[in-house]
Amino acid sequence: MSEPIEWLIYRGAGEPHEGIEQLPPPPPWRDFGGCGAPAPDEQDGDGSADRRLGGYRHIAELHRPGAEELEMINAALYLRRPLLVTGSPGAGKSTLAHSVAHELGLGRVLRWPIVSRSALQDGLYHYDAIARLQDVQIAAHGAAAGAPGAESAQSVGSYIRLGPLGTALLPSDRPRVLLIDELDKSDIDLPNDLLNVLEEGEFAIPELERIADRLPDGEAEVLDDDGNKVKVRGGRVQCRAFPFVVLTSNGERDFPAPLMRRCIHLELGRPDHQRLATFVRAHLGDEAARSGDDLIAHFLERSRSELLATDQLLNAIYLTDAAAPAGRDRLADLLIQRLDRPR
């Protein structure tokens, strides 16, 4: 039997050393790869989604939904209704949006992560009034000020950027996929504020509505959430193909009945062994999934009576596989701690 590998980088001995050089590569979901000088073959664009835990190009390829999940996804597609997906952390709620986008060729998933301060305006668009005021003041003090009118009106659009919800509602022949993640973390008003936009499939940008008659053809150019210039006519954005909207919730609160009746509701149960193994395989590879099979089984057994999250399982499998310390099971239990209080 081989000697156990010394895995401790920080040893707590109070003596400086170069142990940081022995630190292995990070887990895929914590490999940030920021600039310096990027390698020529480095992927840009949506690369952050591959890195992020739960942001899922490879998982989308491997995802195999159950019969009920499949039916409810298609019901939402047919009826052009938002899909409200509830379930415990790690049940695969966010994966679902990426799987649909991948299989149907609908491009990058537009993601709006919700926090307690999120407001409807954050998802629709941002108008940088301060930057515009500063630019107007600079122009006023310049040697040659341009004449007001169409030119100054058109410039308003350069201070507007659509959010993920606003971008999803742009008119296009094919729907975009929008993930509104962890809606249950919002304040009490946001679910109600979403109702009209999701029902009508349109919204107004007052800053452009006021000047629409001074714009050529009533159109202004703004940036969308992808960083592309798009045209907005008459100060209003109205979808042509209703986006595939996935609202996720960890069940921390109940939603108002008006929102519930406008959504298709899918409740995801606890993931089974096969789904967890697929999750591990997508992030860490086949070998890690095989070597971590016993940890997956132990995780499932504990999750019957404890609230756990699958990212804890990934942490445990990665660390015990990469560092191979003695006391593997003990270390895994330290990393997989219950998220609820014992009853």
N, C-alpha and C positions, 0 to 999 in steps of 0.2 A: 504494500500500500504506500502511495506517495505521501511525502510529508505535507501537512496542511500549509497552504500559502499564507504568508503574513500579509494581511490585507489592511491593517491600520495605517493610515497616512498620518493623521494627527495622533501622537502617542502620549501626550500629556506629561512629558518628562521635563519640560521647561528648557530644552536644549534645541537651538535652531539646527535644521538639517534640510536636505534637498529632496525630501520625500514626495513633494508635490509632483516631481517629474515621473513618479511611478503611478500617478493617478490614471486609471484607464479612461478610454473615451466615454463621453456622457451617454446616457440613454437617448434614443432617437428623439423622444419628445422634449428633451432638455438641451438639444444641440442647436444653439441659437445662430451660429455661423455669421455673426455680424461683420460689417465691412471695417476693415482693412481693404486689401486688394483681393477681390473675389477671383477664384480660379476660373479660367476660361470656360470650363465645362459646367460651371455652377448654374443651377437652375434658378431663375428669378420668378417674379410674378407671384404665383400661389405657393411658393415654397414654405412659407410660414405655416400653411395649413397642414403640410406633411409633418412638420416638426411638432405642432401643438398636440398635446394629449387630447384625443378626441377629434382631431382634425385630419382626415381619414382617407386619403386616396387609396391606399392599399386595403384598408378595412372595407371601403366601399366595394372593392372588387370581390372580397371574400364574403361579404354579408349575404346571408340567406334567410329572408324573413319567414316567419311562420304563416300559416294559412290565414288567420284572422288579421295579422299585420298586413299581409298582402292585399286582402280585400278592402281594408280601411284606407290604405294608401290610394288604391285605385278609385275608391268612392270619392275621396277628396279631389283627385284629378278630374274625374267625370263631372262632379258637381261644382267645381271651381270654388271650393270652400277651404278655409284654413283647417289644418290637421293639428289638433291639440293632443300632444303625446305626454302622458304622465307615467311615472314609475320611479323606482329608487335610483340613486346615483349609480351610473355604470350599466344601466339596463339596455343601453343602445339607442337612446332617444335621439341624440345628435347624429349618430351614424346613419340613421334613416334618411335624413336630408341629403347627405353626401352620396348615399347609395342611389337615390333617385336621380340626382344630378349626373352621376357617373353613367348610369345605364341609359338614360334618355338623352345624353349629350347636351345638357342644358347649361354647361359652362360652370364657372366658379360659383360656389355657394355664397350668397350674400349673408353675412352673419351680423346680427345685432345682439350682443350680450347685454342682458338687463341687470342693472344694479338698482339700489333703493332710490337713487336720484334720477333715474332715467325718466324722460318725458317724451311725449309723442313727437315734439319738435326735433329731438335728437335723431330719431329714426327717419324723419322726412328730409330735412335739409338744414344747413347752417349758413347764415348770412353774416359775413364778417364786416359789420358796420364800422368798427373802429379802423380797420385797415383802409376802407374806402374813404373815411373822413380824413385820415392822414394823407392819402394820395391827393385828395381834393385840395387840402391845404398846401401841399407841396406844389401842385400845379398852379394854384392862385398866386404863389410867390415866384413862379417861373418867368422867364423873359417873354415867352410867347404862349399866352393862354389860348386854348382852342375855343371855338364858338360853341355855345350850348346847343342842345337839340338831340338829334339822333345819335351822334357820336357819344355824348355823355350818357345818354340813356342806355346804349348798348353796353357800356362799360360796367353797368350794375351787375350783369350776369357773371363777370369775372370774379365777383366776391361771394358767389353762391356755390356751394357744393352739396349735392344730394347725398343723403344718408342711405343706408342699406334698404330701408323701406321705400324711400323715395325712388331709388334706382330700380327696385323690383317693379314699380308701377309705371315705368316708362313704357310707351307704346312699342311693342315688338310682336312679331309673328309667333314667336315661341316663348313660353313662360320662363321666367327666371325662378330659381329656388332660393327662398328666403328662410333663414333659420333665426327665429326670435327666441333666444336661449335663456331659460330659467326665468320665465315670466312671473313666477311666484315670488321672486325677489323684489318686484316693483312695489311702488307705493300703491295706495288703494285706488288712485284715479286712473292709472295707465290702462288697465284692461277695458274700462269704459271708454276712455279716449280713443282706443283703437277701433271701436265698433263702426263708426261712420266711414272711416277710411277703408276698412276691410269690406264693408258692405257696398260702398259706391265705387271702389277701385280708382279713386282720384283724390287730388288735394290741390289747394291753391298756394301760390307763392305771392303774398301781397306785395312784396317789394317789386315784383315784375308786373303784376296786374295793374298797378298804378301808372306804369309807363308804357303799357302795351301799345297804346295808340301812337307812340313816338318811335316805335321800333319798326324796322323794315319787315313787312309781312307779319308784324306782331310777334316776331321771334327773337329770343335772346339765347346766347350760348352759355351753358353752365357746365361744371364738371360733375360727373356721376361718381359713384362709390368706387368704380374701377379706375378712376383718373382719366376717363375719356371725355372729350367735349361733346355735348349733346344739345339739341335745340328744344326749347320750351316755348310753345305758342300760347299767346294770350295770358301768360302767367299761371297756367294750369297744367298739371301733369295728369293724364288719364291713360290707364292701361288699355291695351288691345287684347292681349292674352293674360288672363288673371294669373298671377304668380302662384307657384306651389309653395304655400306658407306653412312652415312647421313651427308651432309654438310648443316649447317644452316646459315641463314643470316637475319638480321633485316632490310635489304634494305637500308643500309647506303651508298652503292656504287654499281656500275655496275661491272659485271665480264666480262672478255674477251670472245669473241665468241668461241675460241677453247675449253675453259672449258665448256661453255654452251652446245655446241654440243655433248660433251662427257657425259653429265648428263641428267637424267630425272628430269624435273623441276616441282615442286609442289608449288603452291602459296596457302597459308592458309589464309582465311579471318578472320575477327574478330570473336572471340569465341562467341557463343550464350549463352543464359541463362542456358541451360541444361549442356553445357560443363563447364561453370564456376562453376555451382553447384557441378558437379562431381569433379572438381579440389579442391574446398573447402572441400568437403566430404572426399576426399582421405587424405588430410592433417590434418583436424580438426575434422572429424566425422560428423555423420548425424545431431546431434543436432545443431552444429554450422552452418551447411548448411541451416537448417530450420530457425534459428534465424537471420541469415544473409541474408535472401532472399530479404529483402527490400534494403540492401546495394548492393547486386548483381544487382538488377534492376536499382538502381541509377548509379552504375558504368557503366552499359551498355548504359544508356542514355547519360552520359557524354562522353563516348568513341566515340560517333558519331561525335563529333567535337573536341575532345581533345586526345592527345597521352597519354595513361595510360598503366600501366603494372599490370599484375594479382598479382604479389607479393605485390603490394600496397593494393590490395583488401584483400589478406590474412592477412596482418598486421592489417588492420582496423577491420576485423571481429574478429580476435583473441583478440586484445586489448579491443575492446568494449564488447566482450563477457566475457573475463576473469576479467576485472576490473569493468565493468558495471558502468561507471561514468555517472553523469548527463551530458547533452549536447552530447549525443552519436553521432548524425548526424554531429554536428560541429567538433568533434574530428575526425570522419571518413574523413571529407573533408580536414582537416589539413594533414592527412596521405596520402590521395589520391590526390596529386598535379600533375598537368599536366606536362609532360616531354618535351613538345614543347613550344615554345613561342606563346602567343596569336597573331593572325593575325589582 
